[in-house]
Amino acid sequence: QAQLVESGGGPVQAGGSLRLACVPSGKIFRVPVMAWYRQAPGKQRELVAGITNGGRTNYADSMKGRFTISRDNRKNTMYLQMNSLKPEDTAVYYCYGGEVLGDPQGAWGQGTQVTVSS
């Protein structure tokens, strides 16, 4: 089964930026939908942003204008540019790929920690 590997997380001060990347590991991985989710301590996992292989995007309201999702279909790589980070953005960020959002056969990464300090 294909796996997804996230990178780019780490500590950052409020107002700073980070760029996350998600690459597949293993078999060729081409899916219609890829997305970023996040889970903060004590909270449920939530959608950050999604993108189709045609480039259509959608964002959670709290991320609009600050985060940008992109995808390089040739490299099978997805990115999340995060600007103007806030302490409430602190979470583990997960990469997802599947036929649709919420696909039970979808693949997940192990997550990358983002910690925003005030």
N, C-alpha and C positions, 0 to 999 in steps of 0.2 A: 504494500500500500504506500502511496506517495505520502511523504511528510512535508511539512512546511516549517521553515526555520526563520525566526525573527531575529533582527539585530538592530542596533542603534539606540536602545534605551540607555538610561543612566540618570544620574542626578543633574539637575539644572535649577537655576534660580528663577523665580517668578519673572515673567516678561521675556524669558529666553526662548530658544528654539531647539528642536530636535527633529531629526529625520529618521524614521523607522523604515526598514526594508524587510521584505518577506520573499524568500526564495524557496523553491521546491527542492527537496532532497530525495533522490531515488528515481523512480520511474518518471517518464514524461508526464507532465501535469498540465493539462489544459482544460479549464473549466469556464463556463459562462460568467460566473459571478465570483468575485473575491471581495473580501471585506476585512475591516479592522473592528474588533470588539475590545472592550476593556472591562476590568473588574477591580473595583476598589475594595479595600478591607471591609468586610461586613455588608457588602452590597452585592446585588445580582449583576451578572455579566450584562453589559449593554452594548448596543451597536454604536460604533463611532461613525463609520462611513462605509459605503459599499460602492463597487464599480463593476460594470459589465465589460465583457471583452470588446464591446463596441464603444466603450468610453463613457457610457451613461453613469452618472454619479448620484448618490444621495447621502445626506449628512444628518446626523442628529442636530437638533436645533442649537444646542449649546456649543457645538463645534463649528457652525457655519461662520465663515469669515476668518476663522483662525487656523483651521486645519484644511489641508488639501490632499486628497487621495489621487494617486496616479498609478498607471500600469504600463509596463513594457511587455507587450505580448511576445515579442521575439525572444526576450530573455526570461519570460515567465516570471517576471519580478513585479512586485507591487510595493508602493511606497506610501508613506504618510508623512507629509511635512506638517509639523506642528509649530505654530508661532504664538507669541503672546501667551505662553503657558501660565497656568494658574495653579496654586496649591491643590485645588479640587480636581485637577487633571491627574493627580497622582494615582496610579493604578498599574496593574499588569495588563499589557496590551497584547492581544492575541490576533494572529492572522488566521483567516478562514478562506476556504475555497470549496465551491460546490455548484450544483446545477442551479440552485436558487438559495436565497437566504433561508437558513433553518433546515437545509437538507440533512436528514439524519445520516446520509452516506458521505457527507462533507468531511473535508480534512481540516485539522486544526494544528497550529503550532504549539510549542510549549510555553510561549509567552515571553515577553521582555519587560522588565520593570522600568517604569518611568517615575521618578520622584522629583517633585517640584517643591522647592523650599521658598518660604516667604522672606 
